[in-house]
Structure formats: C-alpha cells, structure tokens
Amino acid sequence: MVWLLRQCKKCGIYTLNTDKCPKCSGPVIIPHPAKFSMDDKYRKYRIIMKRTAEKASSGN
C-alpha cells in the first residue's frame, strides 16, 4: 500500500491519484526512496551522478 501513495510536486499534498494532483492539477511523484541493497549493480553510476551533480551545484 505504501507504493500507491503519491506526492504533488507543486503543493506537496499526498494523494492516491497516479496522473495529477486533485487539488492543483500538478504532477505527482513517488516520495519514497529506492530500496537499499549491497548487491546493487548500478551503485557505481549513482555515486558518479551524485558527485557530478554536487560539483555542478557548487559552481566548480
């Protein structure tokens, strides 16, 4: 049931609608993080993307 819950990106309310927010018609996202696994084969790529995003946001 927890994966059915969505959050509006505009107003922040939670809903069960999968396409748009019933209050402001904004886009909805899944607010839960992905499951953690030590055997994650894509971990290396996520770390690289995180580091490049941090460098881009810091202005270097």
PDB file of N, CA, C, O and CB in Angstrom:
ATOM      1  N   MET A   1       0.822  -1.199   0.000  1.00  0.00           N
ATOM      2  CA  MET A   1       0.000   0.000   0.000  1.00  0.00           C
ATOM      3  C   MET A   1       0.862   1.257   0.000  1.00  0.00           C
ATOM      4  O   MET A   1       0.434   2.288  -0.519  1.00  0.00           O
ATOM      5  CB  MET A   1      -0.933   0.001   1.204  1.00  0.00           C
ATOM      6  N   VAL A   2       2.052   1.200   0.562  1.00  0.00           N
ATOM      7  CA  VAL A   2       2.889   2.387   0.651  1.00  0.00           C
ATOM      8  C   VAL A   2       3.328   2.864  -0.740  1.00  0.00           C
ATOM      9  O   VAL A   2       3.552   4.061  -0.924  1.00  0.00           O
ATOM     10  CB  VAL A   2       4.113   2.103   1.524  1.00  0.00           C
ATOM     11  N   TRP A   3       3.456   1.974  -1.712  1.00  0.00           N
ATOM     12  CA  TRP A   3       3.893   2.379  -3.036  1.00  0.00           C
ATOM     13  C   TRP A   3       2.758   3.008  -3.849  1.00  0.00           C
ATOM     14  O   TRP A   3       3.006   3.518  -4.941  1.00  0.00           O
ATOM     15  CB  TRP A   3       4.461   1.185  -3.777  1.00  0.00           C
ATOM     16  N   LEU A   4       1.536   2.984  -3.351  1.00  0.00           N
ATOM     17  CA  LEU A   4       0.424   3.628  -4.037  1.00  0.00           C
ATOM     18  C   LEU A   4       0.371   5.127  -3.748  1.00  0.00           C
ATOM     19  O   LEU A   4      -0.247   5.887  -4.493  1.00  0.00           O
ATOM     20  CB  LEU A   4      -0.886   2.974  -3.631  1.00  0.00           C
ATOM     21  N   LEU A   5       1.010   5.537  -2.682  1.00  0.00           N
ATOM     22  CA  LEU A   5       0.966   6.923  -2.252  1.00  0.00           C
ATOM     23  C   LEU A   5       1.832   7.795  -3.162  1.00  0.00           C
ATOM     24  O   LEU A   5       2.967   7.436  -3.476  1.00  0.00           O
ATOM     25  CB  LEU A   5       1.425   7.046  -0.794  1.00  0.00           C
ATOM     26  N   ARG A   6       1.293   8.941  -3.583  1.00  0.00           N
ATOM     27  CA  ARG A   6       1.998   9.892  -4.433  1.00  0.00           C
ATOM     28  C   ARG A   6       1.977  11.263  -3.762  1.00  0.00           C
ATOM     29  O   ARG A   6       1.114  11.546  -2.930  1.00  0.00           O
ATOM     30  CB  ARG A   6       1.359   9.957  -5.855  1.00  0.00           C
ATOM     31  N   GLN A   7       2.943  12.113  -4.136  1.00  0.00           N
ATOM     32  CA  GLN A   7       3.010  13.463  -3.598  1.00  0.00           C
ATOM     33  C   GLN A   7       3.064  14.459  -4.746  1.00  0.00           C
ATOM     34  O   GLN A   7       3.781  14.252  -5.725  1.00  0.00           O
ATOM     35  CB  GLN A   7       4.235  13.629  -2.668  1.00  0.00           C
ATOM     36  N   CYS A   8       2.315  15.523  -4.625  1.00  0.00           N
ATOM     37  CA  CYS A   8       2.290  16.570  -5.643  1.00  0.00           C
ATOM     38  C   CYS A   8       3.586  17.375  -5.575  1.00  0.00           C
ATOM     39  O   CYS A   8       4.043  17.735  -4.490  1.00  0.00           O
ATOM     40  CB  CYS A   8       1.055  17.496  -5.456  1.00  0.00           C
ATOM     41  N   LYS A   9       4.175  17.655  -6.738  1.00  0.00           N
ATOM     42  CA  LYS A   9       5.407  18.436  -6.780  1.00  0.00           C
ATOM     43  C   LYS A   9       5.150  19.916  -6.535  1.00  0.00           C
ATOM     44  O   LYS A   9       6.036  20.620  -6.051  1.00  0.00           O
ATOM     45  CB  LYS A   9       6.099  18.249  -8.116  1.00  0.00           C
ATOM     46  N   LYS A  10       3.958  20.400  -6.859  1.00  0.00           N
ATOM     47  CA  LYS A  10       3.646  21.826  -6.705  1.00  0.00           C
ATOM     48  C   LYS A  10       3.232  22.177  -5.277  1.00  0.00           C
ATOM     49  O   LYS A  10       3.859  23.015  -4.629  1.00  0.00           O
ATOM     50  CB  LYS A  10       2.538  22.225  -7.670  1.00  0.00           C
ATOM     51  N   CYS A  11       2.169  21.526  -4.792  1.00  0.00           N
ATOM     52  CA  CYS A  11       1.625  21.918  -3.487  1.00  0.00           C
ATOM     53  C   CYS A  11       2.037  21.002  -2.340  1.00  0.00           C
ATOM     54  O   CYS A  11       1.874  21.375  -1.178  1.00  0.00           O
ATOM     55  CB  CYS A  11       0.134  21.959  -3.563  1.00  0.00           C
ATOM     56  N   GLY A  12       2.567  19.812  -2.630  1.00  0.00           N
ATOM     57  CA  GLY A  12       3.095  18.948  -1.588  1.00  0.00           C
ATOM     58  C   GLY A  12       2.094  18.038  -0.891  1.00  0.00           C
ATOM     59  O   GLY A  12       2.469  17.327   0.041  1.00  0.00           O
ATOM     60  N   ILE A  13       0.831  18.039  -1.313  1.00  0.00           N
ATOM     61  CA  ILE A  13      -0.128  17.161  -0.646  1.00  0.00           C
ATOM     62  C   ILE A  13       0.028  15.730  -1.166  1.00  0.00           C
ATOM     63  O   ILE A  13       0.531  15.504  -2.266  1.00  0.00           O
ATOM     64  CB  ILE A  13      -1.578  17.665  -0.866  1.00  0.00           C
ATOM     65  N   TYR A  14      -0.409  14.785  -0.358  1.00  0.00           N
ATOM     66  CA  TYR A  14      -0.334  13.373  -0.720  1.00  0.00           C
ATOM     67  C   TYR A  14      -1.665  12.914  -1.301  1.00  0.00           C
ATOM     68  O   TYR A  14      -2.728  13.369  -0.877  1.00  0.00           O
ATOM     69  CB  TYR A  14       0.047  12.514   0.504  1.00  0.00           C
ATOM     70  N   THR A  15      -1.600  12.006  -2.275  1.00  0.00           N
ATOM     71  CA  THR A  15      -2.794  11.523  -2.941  1.00  0.00           C
ATOM     72  C   THR A  15      -2.572  10.093  -3.419  1.00  0.00           C
ATOM     73  O   THR A  15      -1.442   9.603  -3.433  1.00  0.00           O
ATOM     74  CB  THR A  15      -3.173  12.441  -4.119  1.00  0.00           C
ATOM     75  N   LEU A  16      -3.641   9.436  -3.806  1.00  0.00           N
ATOM     76  CA  LEU A  16      -3.555   8.108  -4.405  1.00  0.00           C
ATOM     77  C   LEU A  16      -3.683   8.173  -5.921  1.00  0.00           C
ATOM     78  O   LEU A  16      -3.531   7.157  -6.598  1.00  0.00           O
ATOM     79  CB  LEU A  16      -4.634   7.196  -3.828  1.00  0.00           C
ATOM     80  N   ASN A  17      -3.963   9.364  -6.465  1.00  0.00           N
ATOM     81  CA  ASN A  17      -4.037   9.524  -7.921  1.00  0.00           C
ATOM     82  C   ASN A  17      -2.656   9.324  -8.535  1.00  0.00           C
ATOM     83  O   ASN A  17      -1.652   9.739  -7.957  1.00  0.00           O
ATOM     84  CB  ASN A  17      -4.597  10.922  -8.295  1.00  0.00           C
ATOM     85  N   THR A  18      -2.604   8.693  -9.697  1.00  0.00           N
ATOM     86  CA  THR A  18      -1.314   8.414 -10.318  1.00  0.00           C
ATOM     87  C   THR A  18      -0.960   9.373 -11.442  1.00  0.00           C
ATOM     88  O   THR A  18       0.176   9.361 -11.917  1.00  0.00           O
ATOM     89  CB  THR A  18      -1.303   7.022 -10.841  1.00  0.00           C
ATOM     90  N   ASP A  19      -1.898  10.203 -11.879  1.00  0.00           N
ATOM     91  CA  ASP A  19      -1.601  11.071 -13.012  1.00  0.00           C
ATOM     92  C   ASP A  19      -1.416  12.541 -12.637  1.00  0.00           C
ATOM     93  O   ASP A  19      -0.479  13.178 -13.117  1.00  0.00           O
ATOM     94  CB  ASP A  19      -2.692  10.956 -14.018  1.00  0.00           C
ATOM     95  N   LYS A  20      -2.295  13.098 -11.785  1.00  0.00           N
ATOM     96  CA  LYS A  20      -2.182  14.502 -11.409  1.00  0.00           C
ATOM     97  C   LYS A  20      -2.794  14.745 -10.035  1.00  0.00           C
ATOM     98  O   LYS A  20      -3.554  13.926  -9.519  1.00  0.00           O
ATOM     99  CB  LYS A  20      -2.858  15.392 -12.453  1.00  0.00           C
ATOM    100  N   CYS A  21      -2.450  15.870  -9.466  1.00  0.00           N
ATOM    101  CA  CYS A  21      -2.936  16.263  -8.146  1.00  0.00           C
ATOM    102  C   CYS A  21      -4.410  16.683  -8.242  1.00  0.00           C
ATOM    103  O   CYS A  21      -4.770  17.438  -9.144  1.00  0.00           O
ATOM    104  CB  CYS A  21      -2.070  17.421  -7.563  1.00  0.00           C
ATOM    105  N   PRO A  22      -5.262  16.208  -7.332  1.00  0.00           N
ATOM    106  CA  PRO A  22      -6.665  16.601  -7.382  1.00  0.00           C
ATOM    107  C   PRO A  22      -6.909  18.052  -6.942  1.00  0.00           C
ATOM    108  O   PRO A  22      -7.948  18.628  -7.264  1.00  0.00           O
ATOM    109  CB  PRO A  22      -7.474  15.672  -6.518  1.00  0.00           C
ATOM    110  N   LYS A  23      -5.966  18.639  -6.214  1.00  0.00           N
ATOM    111  CA  LYS A  23      -6.140  19.998  -5.709  1.00  0.00           C
ATOM    112  C   LYS A  23      -5.683  21.060  -6.711  1.00  0.00           C
ATOM    113  O   LYS A  23      -6.406  22.017  -6.988  1.00  0.00           O
ATOM    114  CB  LYS A  23      -5.380  20.164  -4.409  1.00  0.00           C
ATOM    115  N   CYS A  24      -4.451  20.877  -7.261  1.00  0.00           N
ATOM    116  CA  CYS A  24      -3.902  21.920  -8.140  1.00  0.00           C
ATOM    117  C   CYS A  24      -3.584  21.420  -9.548  1.00  0.00           C
ATOM    118  O   CYS A  24      -3.075  22.185 -10.367  1.00  0.00           O
ATOM    119  CB  CYS A  24      -2.650  22.497  -7.525  1.00  0.00           C
ATOM    120  N   SER A  25      -3.870  20.165  -9.841  1.00  0.00           N
ATOM    121  CA  SER A  25      -3.606  19.535 -11.143  1.00  0.00           C
ATOM    122  C   SER A  25      -2.125  19.490 -11.504  1.00  0.00           C
ATOM    123  O   SER A  25      -1.774  19.419 -12.682  1.00  0.00           O
ATOM    124  CB  SER A  25      -4.355  20.271 -12.224  1.00  0.00           C
ATOM    125  N   GLY A  26      -1.261  19.530 -10.501  1.00  0.00           N
ATOM    126  CA  GLY A  26       0.179  19.454 -10.730  1.00  0.00           C
ATOM    127  C   GLY A  26       0.634  18.010 -10.895  1.00  0.00           C
ATOM    128  O   GLY A  26      -0.138  17.087 -10.636  1.00  0.00           O
ATOM    129  N   PRO A  27       1.875  17.803 -11.321  1.00  0.00           N
ATOM    130  CA  PRO A  27       2.405  16.448 -11.489  1.00  0.00           C
ATOM    131  C   PRO A  27       2.657  15.786 -10.144  1.00  0.00           C
ATOM    132  O   PRO A  27       2.986  16.462  -9.169  1.00  0.00           O
ATOM    133  CB  PRO A  27       3.696  16.477 -12.305  1.00  0.00           C
ATOM    134  N   VAL A  28       2.508  14.477 -10.086  1.00  0.00           N
ATOM    135  CA  VAL A  28       2.747  13.734  -8.848  1.00  0.00           C
ATOM    136  C   VAL A  28       3.964  12.830  -9.002  1.00  0.00           C
ATOM    137  O   VAL A  28       4.269  12.356 -10.097  1.00  0.00           O
ATOM    138  CB  VAL A  28       1.505  12.901  -8.463  1.00  0.00           C
ATOM    139  N   ILE A  29       4.654  12.599  -7.887  1.00  0.00           N
ATOM    140  CA  ILE A  29       5.833  11.740  -7.860  1.00  0.00           C
ATOM    141  C   ILE A  29       5.691  10.724  -6.734  1.00  0.00           C
ATOM    142  O   ILE A  29       4.855  10.887  -5.845  1.00  0.00           O
ATOM    143  CB  ILE A  29       7.128  12.578  -7.684  1.00  0.00           C
ATOM    144  N   ILE A  30       6.503   9.682  -6.774  1.00  0.00           N
ATOM    145  CA  ILE A  30       6.566   8.723  -5.677  1.00  0.00           C
ATOM    146  C   ILE A  30       7.569   9.284  -4.663  1.00  0.00           C
ATOM    147  O   ILE A  30       8.744   9.435  -4.996  1.00  0.00           O
ATOM    148  CB  ILE A  30       6.986   7.272  -6.184  1.00  0.00           C
ATOM    149  N   PRO A  31       7.137   9.597  -3.434  1.00  0.00           N
ATOM    150  CA  PRO A  31       8.018  10.269  -2.485  1.00  0.00           C
ATOM    151  C   PRO A  31       8.954   9.342  -1.716  1.00  0.00           C
ATOM    152  O   PRO A  31       9.693   9.814  -0.853  1.00  0.00           O
ATOM    153  CB  PRO A  31       7.199  11.030  -1.518  1.00  0.00           C
ATOM    154  N   HIS A  32       8.950   8.053  -1.995  1.00  0.00           N
ATOM    155  CA  HIS A  32       9.743   7.099  -1.236  1.00  0.00           C
ATOM    156  C   HIS A  32      11.071   6.815  -1.935  1.00  0.00           C
ATOM    157  O   HIS A  32      11.113   6.728  -3.162  1.00  0.00           O
ATOM    158  CB  HIS A  32       8.962   5.800  -1.036  1.00  0.00           C
ATOM    159  N   PRO A  33      12.151   6.671  -1.174  1.00  0.00           N
ATOM    160  CA  PRO A  33      13.437   6.332  -1.798  1.00  0.00           C
ATOM    161  C   PRO A  33      13.451   4.885  -2.275  1.00  0.00           C
ATOM    162  O   PRO A  33      12.636   4.071  -1.840  1.00  0.00           O
ATOM    163  CB  PRO A  33      14.592   6.571  -0.813  1.00  0.00           C
ATOM    164  N   ALA A  34      14.376   4.573  -3.164  1.00  0.00           N
ATOM    165  CA  ALA A  34      14.516   3.203  -3.647  1.00  0.00           C
ATOM    166  C   ALA A  34      15.043   2.299  -2.533  1.00  0.00           C
ATOM    167  O   ALA A  34      15.668   2.779  -1.587  1.00  0.00           O
ATOM    168  CB  ALA A  34      15.454   3.151  -4.871  1.00  0.00           C
ATOM    169  N   LYS A  35      14.795   1.008  -2.642  1.00  0.00           N
ATOM    170  CA  LYS A  35      15.296   0.057  -1.660  1.00  0.00           C
ATOM    171  C   LYS A  35      16.814   0.024  -1.698  1.00  0.00           C
ATOM    172  O   LYS A  35      17.421   0.170  -2.758  1.00  0.00           O
ATOM    173  CB  LYS A  35      14.721  -1.344  -1.913  1.00  0.00           C
ATOM    174  N   PHE A  36      17.426  -0.171  -0.527  1.00  0.00           N
ATOM    175  CA  PHE A  36      18.864  -0.255  -0.440  1.00  0.00           C
ATOM    176  C   PHE A  36      19.301  -1.708  -0.551  1.00  0.00           C
ATOM    177  O   PHE A  36      18.694  -2.598   0.046  1.00  0.00           O
ATOM    178  CB  PHE A  36      19.366   0.368   0.865  1.00  0.00           C
ATOM    179  N   SER A  37      20.351  -1.936  -1.312  1.00  0.00           N
ATOM    180  CA  SER A  37      20.896  -3.277  -1.462  1.00  0.00           C
ATOM    181  C   SER A  37      22.409  -3.180  -1.619  1.00  0.00           C
ATOM    182  O   SER A  37      22.895  -2.375  -2.414  1.00  0.00           O
ATOM    183  CB  SER A  37      20.255  -4.009  -2.677  1.00  0.00           C
ATOM    184  N   MET A  38      23.151  -3.978  -0.882  1.00  0.00           N
ATOM    185  CA  MET A  38      24.605  -4.003  -1.012  1.00  0.00           C
ATOM    186  C   MET A  38      25.031  -4.614  -2.342  1.00  0.00           C
ATOM    187  O   MET A  38      26.136  -4.350  -2.815  1.00  0.00           O
ATOM    188  CB  MET A  38      25.228  -4.780   0.144  1.00  0.00           C
ATOM    189  N   ASP A  39      24.174  -5.423  -2.946  1.00  0.00           N
ATOM    190  CA  ASP A  39      24.483  -6.063  -4.216  1.00  0.00           C
ATOM    191  C   ASP A  39      23.989  -5.255  -5.409  1.00  0.00           C
ATOM    192  O   ASP A  39      23.800  -5.804  -6.494  1.00  0.00           O
ATOM    193  CB  ASP A  39      23.882  -7.445  -4.254  1.00  0.00           C
ATOM    194  N   ASP A  40      23.781  -3.975  -5.219  1.00  0.00           N
ATOM    195  CA  ASP A  40      23.252  -3.118  -6.274  1.00  0.00           C
ATOM    196  C   ASP A  40      24.292  -2.945  -7.384  1.00  0.00           C
ATOM    197  O   ASP A  40      25.377  -2.415  -7.142  1.00  0.00           O
ATOM    198  CB  ASP A  40      22.838  -1.743  -5.701  1.00  0.00           C
ATOM    199  N   LYS A  41      23.966  -3.387  -8.585  1.00  0.00           N
ATOM    200  CA  LYS A  41      24.927  -3.307  -9.679  1.00  0.00           C
ATOM    201  C   LYS A  41      25.011  -1.923 -10.304  1.00  0.00           C
ATOM    202  O   LYS A  41      25.908  -1.681 -11.111  1.00  0.00           O
ATOM    203  CB  LYS A  41      24.574  -4.307 -10.734  1.00  0.00           C
ATOM    204  N   TYR A  42      24.114  -1.007  -9.964  1.00  0.00           N
ATOM    205  CA  TYR A  42      24.136   0.352 -10.509  1.00  0.00           C
ATOM    206  C   TYR A  42      24.620   1.380  -9.488  1.00  0.00           C
ATOM    207  O   TYR A  42      24.557   2.582  -9.745  1.00  0.00           O
ATOM    208  CB  TYR A  42      22.752   0.736 -10.999  1.00  0.00           C
ATOM    209  N   ARG A  43      25.099   0.923  -8.345  1.00  0.00           N
ATOM    210  CA  ARG A  43      25.547   1.814  -7.280  1.00  0.00           C
ATOM    211  C   ARG A  43      26.662   2.734  -7.773  1.00  0.00           C
ATOM    212  O   ARG A  43      26.664   3.926  -7.464  1.00  0.00           O
ATOM    213  CB  ARG A  43      26.025   1.001  -6.070  1.00  0.00           C
ATOM    214  N   LYS A  44      27.592   2.199  -8.524  1.00  0.00           N
ATOM    215  CA  LYS A  44      28.728   2.969  -9.031  1.00  0.00           C
ATOM    216  C   LYS A  44      28.247   4.165  -9.864  1.00  0.00           C
ATOM    217  O   LYS A  44      28.784   5.267  -9.744  1.00  0.00           O
ATOM    218  CB  LYS A  44      29.654   2.066  -9.876  1.00  0.00           C
ATOM    219  N   TYR A  45      27.247   3.943 -10.697  1.00  0.00           N
ATOM    220  CA  TYR A  45      26.744   5.008 -11.570  1.00  0.00           C
ATOM    221  C   TYR A  45      25.975   6.071 -10.784  1.00  0.00           C
ATOM    222  O   TYR A  45      26.051   7.254 -11.114  1.00  0.00           O
ATOM    223  CB  TYR A  45      25.845   4.418 -12.656  1.00  0.00           C
ATOM    224  N   ARG A  46      25.243   5.666  -9.758  1.00  0.00           N
ATOM    225  CA  ARG A  46      24.528   6.633  -8.928  1.00  0.00           C
ATOM    226  C   ARG A  46      25.498   7.515  -8.154  1.00  0.00           C
ATOM    227  O   ARG A  46      25.260   8.712  -7.992  1.00  0.00           O
ATOM    228  CB  ARG A  46      23.588   5.914  -7.961  1.00  0.00           C
ATOM    229  N   ILE A  47      26.595   6.926  -7.674  1.00  0.00           N
ATOM    230  CA  ILE A  47      27.593   7.711  -6.950  1.00  0.00           C
ATOM    231  C   ILE A  47      28.236   8.724  -7.882  1.00  0.00           C
ATOM    232  O   ILE A  47      28.435   9.875  -7.492  1.00  0.00           O
ATOM    233  CB  ILE A  47      28.665   6.796  -6.330  1.00  0.00           C
ATOM    234  N   ILE A  48      28.563   8.328  -9.095  1.00  0.00           N
ATOM    235  CA  ILE A  48      29.152   9.239 -10.075  1.00  0.00           C
ATOM    236  C   ILE A  48      28.185  10.374 -10.392  1.00  0.00           C
ATOM    237  O   ILE A  48      28.592  11.535 -10.447  1.00  0.00           O
ATOM    238  CB  ILE A  48      29.530   8.482 -11.364  1.00  0.00           C
ATOM    239  N   MET A  49      26.906  10.054 -10.600  1.00  0.00           N
ATOM    240  CA  MET A  49      25.909  11.087 -10.900  1.00  0.00           C
ATOM    241  C   MET A  49      25.739  12.042  -9.725  1.00  0.00           C
ATOM    242  O   MET A  49      25.584  13.247  -9.926  1.00  0.00           O
ATOM    243  CB  MET A  49      24.560  10.444 -11.253  1.00  0.00           C
ATOM    244  N   LYS A  50      25.765  11.524  -8.508  1.00  0.00           N
ATOM    245  CA  LYS A  50      25.622  12.369  -7.326  1.00  0.00           C
ATOM    246  C   LYS A  50      26.799  13.329  -7.210  1.00  0.00           C
ATOM    247  O   LYS A  50      26.611  14.509  -6.912  1.00  0.00           O
ATOM    248  CB  LYS A  50      25.509  11.510  -6.056  1.00  0.00           C
ATOM    249  N   ARG A  51      28.009  12.835  -7.443  1.00  0.00           N
ATOM    250  CA  ARG A  51      29.202  13.687  -7.346  1.00  0.00           C
ATOM    251  C   ARG A  51      29.214  14.750  -8.427  1.00  0.00           C
ATOM    252  O   ARG A  51      29.589  15.892  -8.160  1.00  0.00           O
ATOM    253  CB  ARG A  51      30.469  12.845  -7.439  1.00  0.00           C
ATOM    254  N   THR A  52      28.815  14.402  -9.641  1.00  0.00           N
ATOM    255  CA  THR A  52      28.780  15.417 -10.701  1.00  0.00           C
ATOM    256  C   THR A  52      27.696  16.458 -10.438  1.00  0.00           C
ATOM    257  O   THR A  52      27.873  17.632 -10.763  1.00  0.00           O
ATOM    258  CB  THR A  52      28.547  14.755 -12.065  1.00  0.00           C
ATOM    259  N   ALA A  53      26.586  16.040  -9.857  1.00  0.00           N
ATOM    260  CA  ALA A  53      25.530  16.996  -9.514  1.00  0.00           C
ATOM    261  C   ALA A  53      25.990  17.938  -8.402  1.00  0.00           C
ATOM    262  O   ALA A  53      25.671  19.127  -8.424  1.00  0.00           O
ATOM    263  CB  ALA A  53      24.252  16.253  -9.084  1.00  0.00           C
ATOM    264  N   GLU A  54      26.736  17.412  -7.436  1.00  0.00           N
ATOM    265  CA  GLU A  54      27.249  18.266  -6.354  1.00  0.00           C
ATOM    266  C   GLU A  54      28.262  19.272  -6.890  1.00  0.00           C
ATOM    267  O   GLU A  54      28.274  20.429  -6.469  1.00  0.00           O
ATOM    268  CB  GLU A  54      27.895  17.408  -5.248  1.00  0.00           C
ATOM    269  N   LYS A  55      29.112  18.833  -7.820  1.00  0.00           N
ATOM    270  CA  LYS A  55      30.084  19.746  -8.420  1.00  0.00           C
ATOM    271  C   LYS A  55      29.396  20.828  -9.229  1.00  0.00           C
ATOM    272  O   LYS A  55      29.815  21.986  -9.197  1.00  0.00           O
ATOM    273  CB  LYS A  55      31.060  18.981  -9.302  1.00  0.00           C
ATOM    274  N   ALA A  56      28.350  20.470  -9.952  1.00  0.00           N
ATOM    275  CA  ALA A  56      27.625  21.437 -10.771  1.00  0.00           C
ATOM    276  C   ALA A  56      26.896  22.458  -9.901  1.00  0.00           C
ATOM    277  O   ALA A  56      26.825  23.634 -10.256  1.00  0.00           O
ATOM    278  CB  ALA A  56      26.629  20.719 -11.684  1.00  0.00           C
ATOM    279  N   SER A  57      26.360  22.021  -8.775  1.00  0.00           N
ATOM    280  CA  SER A  57      25.607  22.934  -7.915  1.00  0.00           C
ATOM    281  C   SER A  57      26.534  23.844  -7.098  1.00  0.00           C
ATOM    282  O   SER A  57      26.131  24.930  -6.682  1.00  0.00           O
ATOM    283  CB  SER A  57      24.701  22.138  -6.976  1.00  0.00           C
ATOM    284  N   SER A  58      27.776  23.398  -6.872  1.00  0.00           N
ATOM    285  CA  SER A  58      28.709  24.230  -6.096  1.00  0.00           C
ATOM    286  C   SER A  58      29.397  25.270  -6.960  1.00  0.00           C
ATOM    287  O   SER A  58      30.026  26.189  -6.434  1.00  0.00           O
ATOM    288  CB  SER A  58      29.756  23.360  -5.419  1.00  0.00           C
ATOM    289  N   GLY A  59      29.290  25.143  -8.281  1.00  0.00           N
ATOM    290  CA  GLY A  59      29.848  26.151  -9.169  1.00  0.00           C
ATOM    291  C   GLY A  59      31.261  25.865  -9.636  1.00  0.00           C
ATOM    292  O   GLY A  59      31.876  26.723 -10.269  1.00  0.00           O
ATOM    293  N   ASN A  60      31.793  24.701  -9.351  1.00  0.00           N
ATOM    294  CA  ASN A  60      33.164  24.356  -9.800  1.00  0.00           C
ATOM    295  C   ASN A  60      33.162  23.743 -11.153  1.00  0.00           C
ATOM    296  O   ASN A  60      34.221  23.397 -11.675  1.00  0.00           O
ATOM    297  CB  ASN A  60      33.832  23.411  -8.833  1.00  0.00           C
TER     298      ASN A  60
END
